[in-house]
Amino acid sequence: MATSEKLIQAISLVKSGKKEEARALLLEVVWDEPQNENAWLWLVEAMPDNAQRVRALEECLRHNPQSQRAKTGLEAFHKHQVD
């Protein structure tokens, strides 16, 4: 299955609540295409807890340093931890 097909299928799985299945596909996508910002951001949605969501956002930024969506997501998590 092509990477773009995996991403489309994973997004559909996330939207239907099948996050564990989606996570497996998204991990394959980011492994094959570490600069795929959309895959990283959907992976955040598929992660089971906030620590893993933060880690995925950090990895997204490592591969996409200009990602405003990843920066905003991390800021929100850090602000929530302080509140």
C-alpha positions as CSV (number, residue, x, y, z in Angstrom):
1,M,0.0,0.0,0.0
2,A,1.4,3.4,-0.9
3,T,2.1,5.9,1.8
4,S,-0.6,8.3,0.7
5,E,-3.1,5.4,0.8
6,K,-2.0,4.5,4.3
7,L,-2.4,8.1,5.5
8,I,-5.9,8.3,4.0
9,Q,-6.9,5.0,5.6
10,A,-5.4,6.0,9.0
11,I,-7.3,9.3,9.0
12,S,-10.5,7.4,8.4
13,L,-9.7,5.1,11.2
14,V,-9.0,7.9,13.6
15,K,-12.2,9.6,12.7
16,S,-14.1,6.4,13.3
17,G,-12.5,5.9,16.7
18,K,-10.2,3.0,15.7
19,K,-7.1,4.8,17.0
20,E,-5.0,1.7,17.7
21,E,-5.3,0.5,14.1
22,A,-4.7,4.1,12.9
23,R,-1.6,4.4,15.0
24,A,0.0,1.3,13.5
25,L,-0.5,2.8,10.0
26,L,0.6,6.2,10.9
27,L,3.8,4.9,12.5
28,E,4.6,3.2,9.2
29,V,4.0,6.5,7.3
30,V,6.3,8.6,9.6
31,W,8.9,5.9,9.4
32,D,8.9,6.0,5.6
33,E,8.4,9.7,5.4
34,P,9.6,11.5,8.5
35,Q,8.9,14.9,7.0
36,N,5.2,14.1,6.5
37,E,3.8,16.8,8.8
38,N,0.1,15.6,8.4
39,A,1.0,12.1,9.4
40,W,2.7,13.3,12.6
41,L,-0.3,15.5,13.4
42,W,-2.7,12.7,12.9
43,L,-0.4,10.4,14.9
44,V,-0.9,12.8,17.8
45,E,-4.6,12.2,17.6
46,A,-4.1,8.4,17.6
47,M,-1.8,8.3,20.7
48,P,-3.3,6.9,23.9
49,D,-2.0,9.5,26.3
50,N,-0.7,13.0,26.6
51,A,3.0,12.1,27.1
52,Q,3.0,10.2,23.8
53,R,1.1,13.0,22.1
54,V,3.7,15.5,23.2
55,R,6.5,13.1,22.0
56,A,4.9,12.9,18.6
57,L,4.6,16.7,18.4
58,E,8.3,17.0,19.4
59,E,9.2,14.5,16.6
60,C,7.1,16.4,14.1
61,L,9.0,19.6,15.0
62,R,12.3,17.8,14.8
63,H,11.5,16.9,11.2
64,N,9.5,20.0,10.4
65,P,11.0,22.9,12.5
66,Q,8.6,25.5,10.9
67,S,5.4,23.6,11.7
68,Q,3.1,26.1,13.3
69,R,0.5,23.5,14.1
70,A,3.0,21.4,16.0
71,K,4.3,24.4,17.9
72,T,0.7,25.4,18.8
73,G,0.0,21.9,19.9
74,L,3.0,21.7,22.2
75,E,2.3,25.2,23.6
76,A,-1.2,24.0,24.5
77,F,0.1,20.9,26.2
78,H,2.7,22.9,28.2
79,K,0.1,25.5,29.2
80,H,-2.3,22.8,30.3
81,Q,0.4,21.2,32.5
82,V,1.1,24.5,34.2
83,D,-2.6,25.4,34.9
